[in-house]
């Protein structure tokens, strides 16, 4: 179906704002999504689906009370009136708060630089046949080596409009294509993925070559003893660690509640490690504003190993007496601000150079089923999956059975001995992106 005309969305939002009674304030979020998915298993496509729809959300504020209502699907006819009635009913029943945060004003919605949201016509106009052709490149390569392919090719186009009664008026559209592949043989498997704003920039052949190589190497894995190992972590694994740091440690709410490891001004990681949130980085699926319509600012978390700043939304900014950095989720919420575009700076080495510097260790393709054990100490646990190999004298060799790890992220990043110049874009959730390199860490604990 495709996305609707931007003026149509803004007219709908304006119609809702026009109904807000005198003495009340309101915020309207309109989201228009057009998404398609082609899934495959056993080297054959088994599902091709598409979904297109609108959602309309109203936040209504008056007399220290806030009410929220949302409608999906048909938002014409009496939908704006129903939305207002429902929001007013939830507002009337909500407890009054003397410290209810205000809606943002237009001064917080000014552009920060010329960077626009990531967008590609090739993704928005991608056909089922084009997705099937991309899948076929992987499945043919898998069949030629006696492997079975599983995965999905997904394309999504989205536009978001956020308006409020104080004068905030934001609109942007964005796109993302994501291609995942798992290849399984008789006794082992491999994984690879690619994400980009443009479907036409994803190279299915390169993905197929990578995942076939990993799967073929990863047959007949052996068991090794648990313990501490030097590791080279692929971007799939590094991104998992960065994503956990994002929600455990980098928000102002985590700081205010005393559950963040961060001590601004203190060095807690290797000097080669720099991590930030950058919604304007063209390599990190840029998007210019948050779910309050506040322009997203660049925020440095770790600079040369030293702890720096946190991301803020309106409520947490008021507590600390600062401005929002434009990292709000839809308000109100209990989650606090969230980094949506986490970027780790690259280094000066290639992946092969990182491996060459390891005498005895492990190469880890990715992690699976990762959970937090101790957020304040950033300890996580999970397993390796679909590509774990011994490194002997600077060469990747024998595959090993997947192993459980229990490791502090900050502890691992405080012993980084090399970082690749090349980085990979990972898309953990809708609307978020993580740009991660390969890293060589001096130790990583595998518990079983």
N, C-alpha and C positions, 0 to 999 in steps of 0.2 A: 504493500500500500504506500509506503514512504511517509516521510514526515510532512506535517501540515505547514502551511504558510506561517511565518513568524508573526505577521500582523494579526492573523486569526487567534493565535495564542494570547497575544497581548490584549486583544479586544475582549477575550473571555475573562482574563484577569481583571481588566478595568471594570467590567460589568459587575464582578463580585465586589471589588473595592467600593464601587458606587453605592452598593446596598448597605454598607457598614454604617450603623446609626451614629449620629452625632454623640460625641463623648467617648466613643470606643476607638481603638486602634486595631489595625488588621494587617496581616501579611498573607499573600497568596503565592503558592508554589504550583506551577504548572509543569508537568513532565510529559513529554511526548516521546515514545519509544517505538522503534521498528527493529525487531530482532529476528534473526533466522539462524537455524542450527541444523547441521548435517552430521549425524552420528554414524560411526561404522564399527563393526565387530567381525571377527573372523574373516577379515579382508573384504567385507561387503557392506555397503550402506544399508542400514536397517531402519533409519528414521530420518525424515526431513520435515522440519516443522518451522512455522513462522508465526510471529505474534506482533501485533501492532495495537497500541492503545494509549489513551490519555489518562492521567490522574490529576486531580485538582484538590489542593490542600489549603485549608484556611486556618490561620492562628488568630484568634480574637482576644483582645486584651482590654479590660476595663475594671476599675475599682480594685486593683490588686489581684484580680483573678484572670486566669488564662484558660481558654477552651480551644480544642482542636477538632476539626472534622475533615473527612476526606471522601471523595467520590471517585470512582473509576468507570471507564467505559463511556457511556453516553452522558456528556456533561452539558448538553444543550437543554432547551426547554426550561423546566423549573429547577434544574440542578443547582444553579447559584442560590436560589431561595432556600432549597432544602439544606444546602451546605451551611448557609448562615444560621438557619434554625438549629441545626445540630451543634454547630460550634457554640452558639449562645447557650444551649441547654447544658453542654459540658462545662462551659465557663461558669454558669450559675451554680452548678454543683461543686465546683472546685473550691478548695480552701483558699482563703484570702492570704496574701503574702505582702508584708510591708517592703520586702526587698526584691520584688519582682523585677527582673531586668527589663529595660526598655527595648523597643525595636530599634534597630540601627538607623542612623540618619544618612543622607546621601554623601556626607563627607567621607564615610568609610567605604563608599562604593566607587571611588575614583580609580581609573585604570592605573596599573603599575607597569609601565612600559608597553611596547607595541605588540607583545606576544598574544596571539589569538588562541582559541581552543583548538585542539587537535581535530582535524576534519579531513575526510577524503571522500570524494564523490564515488571513487571505485568501491569503497566499502558500502556506502549507502545504496549503490545501484547493483551490488553483487547478486548474481542469479544462482539458483540451485545448480545449474549446469556448471558454473564456474567453481562452486564449492566442491562439486562432485569430481571435477577434473583435478583439483588440488589433492583431494583424498586419493584419487587413483594413482597419483605419483607415488604415494607412500605404500599403498597396498600392492602395487605391482613390484616395487622394490622388496617388500616383505615376502611376497610369493616366490620371487626368484631365489631367495635364500632359505626357503622352507620355514618362514616365520608367519605368525598370525598377528594381524594388525588390529588395534582397537584405539578409538579416540573420537575427536569431534573437530569440526571446522565451524566456527561461529562468527557471525558478523552482526554488529549492532550500531545503529544510528540513533542518536538521542538529542533532544533539545530541551532546555530548561529555561523557564521564565520565572523570575522572582520579583515581586512588586510589593511595596507596603505603603501605608497611608502617610508615612513621613517623607516620601519622595524617592525611595530606592526603586530603581527600575533597571533590572538586569536581564539579559537574554544571551544565550550562546548555544551552539550546537556542537556535538562532538561525535566521534566514531571510533570504533575499535574492532579489529579482527584478531581472532585467537585460534591457533591451530595446535592441537595436542595429539601426540602419538605415543602409544605403548605397543611395543612389538614383543611377542612371546615365542620362545622356542621350546624345545623339549625339556630344558632344564635351566631356564633363566630368561630374563627379559631386559629391555632397555626402554628409556624414556627420553623424549625431547618435546619442546614446544616452541612456538614463535608467537609474538604479539606485536601489533603495530596499529597505528591509526589507519593506514592504507592497506587494504587487501592485496593490492597490486605490488606492494613492497615485500610481501612474504614470499620467500623462495622455497617452494615445496621440495625441490630436489635437494637443497642443502639440509633441510629438516630430515628428509628420508635418509640421506647419507649418514647423518649423525646418529639417528636412532638405530639404523641397521648395524652400524659399527659397534655401538654400545651393546646391542642385544647379542651380536655374534661373539663379542669378547666375553659376555657375561653368561656363558654356558658352563655347567659343571663346576659351580662354585664350591670352595672348600671352607671348612670352619677354622677360625683362628681364635686365639685366647682373647678375652676382653682385657681392657686396660687403657692406658693413655698412648695415643699415637699422634705423630705429626700427620697433618691432613692437608690435602688440596681440595677445597670445596668449590664445586661448580656454582654458577650463579643461581641455579634452581634452589640449592641449599642455602646460599648466602641470603637470598631474598626472603626465605622463610625466617631466618634470624632477624633480619631487618624489620619484617612485618610484626614480629613479636615485640621487638623494642618499641615500635611505633605505638602499639596500644598499651603496653605495660609502663612506659617510661617517659615518653616525649610530650605528653600533654600537660598543660598547666593544672588540670584537675588532679593528675597523679602526683604532682608536686605538692599541691595544697592539701592533699589527703595523706601525705607522707609515705607514698608507696612507689616513688621513683628513685632509682639509683643515682640520679643526676645531682652533682654538686658543682654549680657553675663556677668556672675558674680553676677547677681541679683537673689534672690530667689523670684519666682513668683507662685510656686505651693507647695503643701504639701510635707514635707520632705520624705514621703514614695513614691513619684512619681519619677520614672526614665524612660526616653524614649530615644531610640537611633535608628539609622539605622544600621543594621548588616546583610550584604549580605553573611556572613559566618556562621551565626547561623544555625545549622542543623535542628532546629524546624521551621525555617522561609523560607523554600524553597530557600536555598542558590543558588547564581549564582555569578561567580567570577569577572565579568567585566561589564562595561557599554557600551553604544552604540557608544563610540569612541574607545573601546578596552582598556580603562584604568581600571586597577584593582580597584575594589571597596574596600574602606577602611571603617572600623567601625567609626561611627561618633556619639558622645553623644550629644543629644539635651538638655535634662533635666537630671541632676544628683542630686538626693536627693532634688528635687524641685528647683534647681539652674539652670539658663540658661547657656548653654555652647557654642556649635559650630553649624555650618551650613554645608550643603552639597554643593560641588562645581563641576562645569564642567570646561572645558578649558577657555571659555570666562570670566566667573565670577572669576576664579582663577587669571587671568591676571590683572583684575581690582584691586584685593586686594593684589596682589603680593605673592600669595601662590600656592601650588600645587593642582591640581584637586584631589578631593576625590573619583572620579570614579562614578559619579552620573549623567552623561550626558544622555539626550535624543538624538535621531538622530539630528545631526547638519546640517545646521543652524536651529535654532528655536527661538521663542519668549517666550517660557515657562521657560527657565532656567533649572537648575539642579533639580532633583526630587528624593526624598527618595523612594526606591522601596521595602525595607524590614524593615518596622517599627516594633519595638519590645518595648513593655512596660513590665518592670520587674514585676514579680509576688510578692505577699506578703506572709504572714504566716498564713492565715486563709482559711477555706473552704467557699464555697458559703453559706451553711446553717448557718455558724457562722456570716457571714455578715448580713444575714436576721434576725438572732436572736437578733442583736444589734439595730434593728429599732423598736421603739415603735409604731409610726404611720407614714407611708410613702407609697411609690409605688415601685413595682418590674416591671422593663421594659425589655421586651424581645429584642425588636429591634426598630430602627427608620426607617422612610420611607420618601422619597422625601425631603431630607435634602438640604438646600441651605444656602449660606453665606449671612448674613445681614450686618455685619461690620467686614471685614477681620482683620483690625488692632486690634480690640478688641476681635477677634475670636468669634463673636456672630453668631450663626447659628439658623435656624428655620426648623421645620419639624413636623412630627407627629409620635406618637407611633403606633405600628402595631402588630397584631397577638400575643397578650399576654401581657396585662398590668393589674396588680393586686394590690389591697390594701395589705399593710403589717400592721397587727394589733398585737401588743404585741409579735413581733418576729416571726409571722407566716404568710405565704402567704395565702390570703383568697379571698375575693370577687373580681371577674373580673370587670374592669371598661372600659367604652367606650374609644376608642382611643382619645388622646388629642394632641392638638398642643402645642409645646414648643418653647420658644425663650430664648436662654441661651448662655452665654459666656463660651467657653470651658475652658479657663484658669481659669476663676472664679470658675467653678465647680471643677476643679482639684486642686484648692487651698483650698478646703474643703473636702479632701478625708479622711474618717475615717476608712477605711479598704480596703485591696486588697486581692484577693484570690491567693492562691499558684498555682491553676490550671489555665491554659491559653488555648485559642482556636485559631487555625489558620484560618484566613479569607483571601479570595482571591478576592479583589475588582475589579481588572483588570488583563488582561493578563500580565504575567511577574512580577507582584507585589504581595506582601504578607504582612499581618498584624497579629502580634501575640499579643492577648489582653486577659486580665483577667476579672473577675467580679470586680466591685468596689462599695463601699458604699460611696456616696457623701452626705454631710450634707444638701445641698439644690440644687434644680433644679426647674426652673420656667416654669410652664405650663400656657399658656396665654388663652387657650380656650378649 
